[in-house]
Amino acid sequence: MSTERIIVVEAVADAFVEQLATLPHGNPRGQAVLGLPVSLAAAQKWTR
């Protein structure tokens, strides 16, 4: 999955974030659904 913004209905936002956090992430050559950030600037967007 590659995206910078996901729009979620507020009523399900907390549950969505919890489920998103359980997706495998890391090296996309393995079983990862979410790849690694490609730069420091991209990584910093995740921490906002």
C-alpha positions as CSV (number, residue, x, y, z in Angstrom):
1,M,0.0,0.0,0.0
2,S,1.3,3.4,-0.9
3,T,-0.5,6.5,0.3
4,E,0.1,9.7,2.1
5,R,-3.5,10.3,3.3
6,I,-6.4,8.0,4.2
7,I,-9.8,9.6,4.9
8,V,-11.7,7.6,7.5
9,V,-15.2,8.2,9.0
10,E,-14.7,9.5,12.6
11,A,-17.0,6.9,14.0
12,V,-14.5,4.1,13.0
13,A,-11.2,6.0,13.1
14,D,-9.9,4.5,16.4
15,A,-10.7,1.0,15.3
16,F,-9.1,1.7,11.9
17,V,-5.9,2.9,13.4
18,E,-5.7,-0.1,15.6
19,Q,-6.1,-2.4,12.6
20,L,-3.7,-0.5,10.5
21,A,-1.0,-0.8,13.3
22,T,-1.3,-4.6,13.1
23,L,-0.4,-4.8,9.4
24,P,3.0,-6.2,8.7
25,H,5.4,-3.4,7.7
26,G,9.1,-3.3,6.7
27,N,10.8,-4.8,3.6
28,P,8.2,-5.0,0.9
29,R,10.0,-8.0,-0.6
30,G,8.8,-10.1,2.3
31,Q,5.2,-10.4,3.7
32,A,5.1,-6.6,4.4
33,V,1.9,-4.8,3.4
34,L,3.4,-1.4,4.2
35,G,6.9,-0.5,3.0
36,L,9.6,1.5,4.7
37,P,9.7,5.3,4.4
38,V,12.1,6.3,1.6
39,S,13.5,9.4,3.2
40,L,13.9,11.1,6.6
41,A,11.2,13.6,5.5
42,A,8.8,10.7,4.7
43,A,9.5,9.1,8.1
44,Q,8.9,12.4,9.9
45,K,5.4,12.6,8.3
46,W,4.5,9.4,10.2
47,T,5.3,11.0,13.6
48,R,3.0,14.0,13.3
